[in-house]
């Protein structure tokens, strides 16, 4: 075999491997891993399991990795099902470039889903059940009935697994989903993401319209969509004092109210509609994404401080 042919095959193989890695969207997987881990630690302390379970960190890392793989499976399935739209709005992705075939992506996604479900159920039934629910939402979002096509319902379908179920899955590793603090915060997170999800549809507006997907952006325009989203962005945070002062939420979570401020920034950036050069989405999406990550981390940190008696550091 000629050296040129060997070099060509090596390049093809490397391009294929890189394409598979790009399908995972690896940089979007790292932050959720640590967020899940922090919430699990908060749940551990909230439920007084720290001294009872000496190998807790092994379980927590494995459960966080399981949720990360679930996120990866969802990323891959979404790209495999959205080839037509990605050719228009994201032609640099591996499938539109022809590096990875759609059927290959489907196969990888299904294998990851099976692996995730098996591992989640072996951690505990509570965790496995919530993971199965997340799988249901992510699969039906991309595949028939393809909820992604339906106006407003598509935003709810993203907000529930990424918000409420994501938090409750992490919490359920050592605790219970129906405990007051995690359940209330989880519902607030989903309400916030109902509004926040609008930001991701700005750059996909034309592609969504051409492929029969109806969003607030391509139905009402960016400005009107921003105003529709605004109550979902701010009211969850503004309701925290009401819940806390009526003993429906621990008072050490009151500082989370401050997240109403960056929510106004998300709204402002949505109206402007400016796009970043380094990211594949708009500034509003980047701020919304970071806000949600910090909200979840701060929730976990406040639970840890509050339950260990360090609330005097907060008030």
C-alpha positions as CSV (number, residue, x, y, z in Angstrom):
1,X,0.0,0.0,0.0
2,X,1.3,3.4,-0.9
3,X,2.2,5.9,1.8
4,X,-0.2,8.4,0.3
5,X,-3.1,5.9,0.7
6,X,-2.2,5.1,4.3
7,X,-2.0,8.8,5.1
8,X,-5.4,9.3,3.4
9,X,-7.0,6.5,5.4
10,X,-5.5,7.8,8.6
11,X,-7.0,11.2,7.9
12,X,-10.4,9.7,7.2
13,X,-10.3,7.7,10.4
14,X,-9.3,10.7,12.5
15,X,-12.1,12.8,10.9
16,X,-14.6,10.0,11.7
17,X,-13.5,9.9,15.3
18,X,-13.7,13.6,15.6
19,X,-17.1,13.6,14.1
20,X,-18.3,11.1,16.7
21,X,-16.9,13.3,19.5
22,X,-18.5,16.4,18.0
23,X,-21.8,14.6,18.0
24,X,-21.6,14.5,21.8
25,X,-21.1,18.2,22.0
26,X,-18.6,17.6,24.8
27,X,-18.3,21.1,26.1
28,X,-22.0,21.2,26.9
29,X,-21.6,18.0,29.0
30,X,-19.0,19.2,31.5
31,X,-21.0,21.9,33.4
32,X,-24.1,19.7,34.0
33,X,-21.8,16.9,35.4
34,X,-20.6,19.2,38.2
35,X,-24.1,20.7,38.7
36,X,-25.6,17.3,39.2
37,X,-22.7,16.4,41.6
38,X,-23.3,19.4,43.7
39,X,-27.0,18.8,44.0
40,X,-26.3,15.2,45.0
41,X,-24.0,16.4,47.8
42,X,-26.7,18.8,48.9
43,X,-29.2,16.0,49.0
44,X,-26.8,13.8,50.9
45,X,-26.4,16.5,53.7
46,X,-30.1,17.4,53.6
47,X,-31.1,13.8,54.3
48,X,-28.3,13.2,56.9
49,X,-26.7,10.5,54.8
50,X,-23.1,11.7,55.0
51,X,-22.1,9.6,57.9
52,X,-24.3,6.7,56.9
53,X,-22.9,6.2,53.4
54,X,-19.1,6.3,53.5
55,X,-18.8,5.5,49.8
56,X,-21.2,8.2,48.8
57,X,-18.7,9.9,46.5
58,X,-18.5,6.8,44.3
59,X,-22.2,6.7,43.9
60,X,-22.4,10.4,43.3
61,X,-19.7,10.4,40.6
62,X,-21.3,7.4,38.8
63,X,-24.8,8.9,38.9
64,X,-23.5,12.3,37.6
65,X,-21.7,10.4,34.8
66,X,-24.9,8.6,34.0
67,X,-26.8,11.9,33.6
68,X,-23.9,13.2,31.5
69,X,-24.3,10.2,29.2
70,X,-28.0,10.8,29.0
71,X,-27.3,14.4,28.0
72,X,-25.0,13.1,25.3
73,X,-27.5,10.6,24.0
74,X,-30.1,13.4,23.8
75,X,-27.6,15.6,21.9
76,X,-26.9,12.9,19.4
77,X,-30.5,11.9,18.8
78,X,-31.5,15.6,18.3
79,X,-28.8,15.9,15.6
80,X,-29.8,12.7,13.9
81,X,-33.4,13.7,13.8
82,X,-32.7,17.4,12.7
83,X,-30.5,16.8,9.7
84,X,-32.8,18.9,7.4
85,X,-32.8,21.9,9.7
86,X,-29.1,21.6,10.6
87,X,-28.1,21.7,6.9
88,X,-29.7,25.2,6.9
89,X,-28.7,26.7,10.3
90,X,-25.8,24.5,11.5
91,X,-24.0,23.1,8.4
92,X,-20.7,22.7,10.3
93,X,-22.1,19.9,12.4
94,X,-20.8,16.3,11.6
95,X,-24.0,15.0,10.0
96,X,-24.6,17.9,7.6
97,X,-20.9,17.7,6.6
98,X,-21.2,14.0,5.8
99,X,-18.7,12.9,8.3
100,X,-21.3,10.8,10.3
101,X,-24.3,9.2,8.7
102,X,-27.8,9.8,10.4
103,X,-28.3,6.0,10.9
104,X,-24.9,5.8,12.7
105,X,-25.9,8.6,15.0
106,X,-29.3,6.9,15.7
107,X,-27.5,3.7,16.6
108,X,-25.1,5.5,19.0
109,X,-27.9,7.4,20.6
110,X,-30.0,4.2,21.2
111,X,-27.0,2.3,22.7
112,X,-26.3,5.2,25.1
113,X,-29.9,5.4,26.1
114,X,-29.9,1.6,27.0
115,X,-26.7,1.9,28.9
116,X,-28.0,4.9,30.8
117,X,-31.3,3.3,31.7
118,X,-29.5,0.1,33.0
119,X,-27.0,2.0,35.1
120,X,-29.6,4.4,36.5
121,X,-31.8,1.5,37.7
122,X,-28.9,-0.2,39.4
123,X,-28.1,3.0,41.4
124,X,-31.6,3.1,42.8
125,X,-35.2,2.8,41.6
126,X,-36.1,6.4,42.3
127,X,-33.2,7.6,40.2
128,X,-33.9,5.1,37.5
129,X,-37.6,6.1,37.3
130,X,-36.8,9.8,36.9
131,X,-34.1,9.0,34.3
132,X,-36.6,7.0,32.4
133,X,-39.0,10.0,32.4
134,X,-36.2,12.2,31.1
135,X,-35.6,9.7,28.3
136,X,-39.3,9.8,27.4
137,X,-39.3,13.6,27.0
138,X,-36.0,13.7,25.0
139,X,-37.0,10.9,22.7
140,X,-40.5,12.1,22.0
141,X,-39.1,15.6,21.4
142,X,-37.0,14.5,18.5
143,X,-38.8,11.4,17.2
144,X,-42.6,10.8,16.5
145,X,-44.8,12.3,17.7
146,X,-41.9,14.8,17.5
147,X,-43.2,17.3,20.0
148,X,-40.5,19.8,18.8
149,X,-42.9,20.7,15.9
150,X,-45.7,22.1,18.2
151,X,-45.8,25.7,19.3
152,X,-45.2,26.3,23.0
153,X,-45.5,22.6,23.8
154,X,-42.0,22.2,22.4
155,X,-40.7,24.6,25.1
156,X,-42.5,22.8,27.9
157,X,-41.0,19.5,26.5
158,X,-37.5,20.9,26.9
159,X,-38.1,22.7,30.2
160,X,-39.4,19.7,32.1
161,X,-36.5,17.3,31.6
162,X,-33.8,19.9,31.7
163,X,-35.3,21.7,34.7
164,X,-37.5,19.8,37.1
165,X,-36.5,16.2,36.2
166,X,-32.8,17.0,36.0
167,X,-32.8,18.5,39.5
168,X,-35.0,15.8,40.9
169,X,-33.0,13.0,39.3
170,X,-29.8,14.3,41.0
171,X,-31.6,14.8,44.3
172,X,-33.1,11.3,44.2
173,X,-29.7,9.6,44.4
174,X,-29.7,10.2,48.2
175,X,-33.1,11.7,48.8
176,X,-36.7,11.8,47.6
177,X,-38.2,13.8,44.7
178,X,-41.2,15.0,46.7
179,X,-39.3,16.6,49.5
180,X,-40.3,20.3,49.8
181,X,-37.2,22.2,48.9
182,X,-36.0,20.2,45.8
183,X,-39.6,19.9,44.4
184,X,-40.3,23.6,44.7
185,X,-37.0,24.6,43.2
186,X,-37.4,22.1,40.4
187,X,-40.8,23.5,39.4
188,X,-39.3,27.0,39.4
189,X,-36.4,25.8,37.3
190,X,-38.8,24.4,34.7
191,X,-40.9,27.6,34.6
192,X,-37.7,29.6,34.1
193,X,-36.7,27.3,31.2
194,X,-40.1,27.6,29.5
195,X,-39.1,31.2,28.9
196,X,-35.4,30.6,28.6
197,X,-35.8,28.0,25.9
198,X,-37.0,30.7,23.6
199,X,-33.4,32.0,23.3
200,X,-32.2,28.9,21.5
201,X,-34.8,29.3,18.8
202,X,-33.5,32.6,17.5
203,X,-30.7,31.4,15.3
204,X,-32.9,28.4,14.1
205,X,-35.9,30.6,13.1
206,X,-35.5,30.2,9.4
207,X,-34.6,26.5,9.5
208,X,-37.5,25.7,11.8
209,X,-40.0,27.5,9.6
210,X,-38.8,25.6,6.5
211,X,-39.0,22.3,8.3
212,X,-42.4,22.7,9.8
213,X,-41.4,23.5,13.4
214,X,-43.4,26.3,15.0
215,X,-41.7,28.3,17.8
216,X,-42.5,31.6,19.5
217,X,-39.7,33.2,17.5
218,X,-40.9,32.2,14.0
219,X,-44.5,32.6,14.9
220,X,-44.6,36.0,16.7
221,X,-41.2,37.5,16.0
222,X,-38.3,37.9,18.4
223,X,-39.5,41.0,20.2
224,X,-43.0,39.7,21.0
225,X,-41.6,36.3,21.9
226,X,-39.3,38.0,24.4
227,X,-42.3,39.7,26.1
228,X,-44.2,36.4,26.2
229,X,-41.2,34.7,27.8
230,X,-40.5,37.5,30.3
231,X,-42.9,36.4,33.1
232,X,-41.5,32.9,33.0
233,X,-38.0,34.3,33.3
234,X,-38.6,36.5,36.3
235,X,-41.7,35.3,38.3
236,X,-40.2,32.0,39.6
237,X,-37.4,34.0,41.3
238,X,-39.7,36.7,42.6
239,X,-42.0,34.1,44.1
240,X,-39.2,32.7,46.3
241,X,-39.7,35.3,49.2
242,X,-43.4,34.5,49.2
243,X,-42.8,30.8,49.6
244,X,-40.0,31.3,52.2
245,X,-42.0,33.8,54.3
246,X,-45.0,31.4,54.3
247,X,-42.8,28.4,55.4
248,X,-43.2,26.7,52.1
249,X,-39.5,26.9,51.4
250,X,-36.5,27.1,53.7
251,X,-35.5,30.7,54.4
252,X,-31.8,30.1,53.6
253,X,-32.9,29.9,49.9
254,X,-34.0,33.5,49.9
255,X,-30.8,34.7,48.2
256,X,-31.9,32.9,45.0
257,X,-34.3,35.8,44.4
258,X,-31.4,37.7,43.0
259,X,-31.5,35.6,39.8
260,X,-34.4,37.8,38.7
261,X,-31.8,40.4,37.8
262,X,-29.9,38.4,35.1
263,X,-33.3,37.2,33.8
264,X,-34.0,40.9,32.8
265,X,-30.6,40.8,31.0
266,X,-31.7,37.7,29.1
267,X,-34.9,39.5,28.1
268,X,-32.9,42.6,27.0
269,X,-30.5,40.5,24.9
270,X,-33.4,38.6,23.3
271,X,-34.9,41.9,22.1
272,X,-31.5,42.9,20.7
273,X,-30.9,39.5,19.2
274,X,-27.1,39.9,18.9
275,X,-25.1,36.8,18.1
276,X,-21.8,35.7,19.5
277,X,-18.8,34.8,17.3
278,X,-17.5,32.0,19.5
279,X,-20.8,30.2,20.2
280,X,-23.4,28.8,17.9
281,X,-26.1,30.8,19.5
282,X,-27.0,34.3,20.6
283,X,-25.8,36.2,23.7
284,X,-29.2,35.8,25.3
285,X,-28.9,32.0,25.1
286,X,-25.3,32.1,26.6
287,X,-26.5,34.3,29.6
288,X,-29.6,32.2,30.1
289,X,-27.5,29.0,30.1
290,X,-25.0,30.4,32.6
291,X,-27.8,31.8,34.8
292,X,-29.5,28.4,35.0
293,X,-26.2,26.6,35.9
294,X,-25.4,29.1,38.6
295,X,-28.9,29.0,39.9
296,X,-28.7,25.2,40.4
297,X,-25.2,25.4,41.9
298,X,-26.3,28.2,44.3
299,X,-29.4,26.1,45.3
300,X,-27.1,23.2,46.2
301,X,-24.6,25.5,48.0
302,X,-27.4,27.2,50.0
303,X,-28.8,23.8,51.1
304,X,-25.4,22.7,52.2
305,X,-24.8,25.9,54.2
306,X,-28.3,26.0,55.6
307,X,-28.5,22.4,56.7
308,X,-25.0,22.5,58.3
309,X,-26.0,25.6,60.4
310,X,-24.0,28.2,58.5
311,X,-27.0,30.4,57.7
312,X,-25.5,33.2,59.7
313,X,-23.0,33.6,56.8
314,X,-25.9,34.5,54.6
315,X,-28.1,36.8,56.7
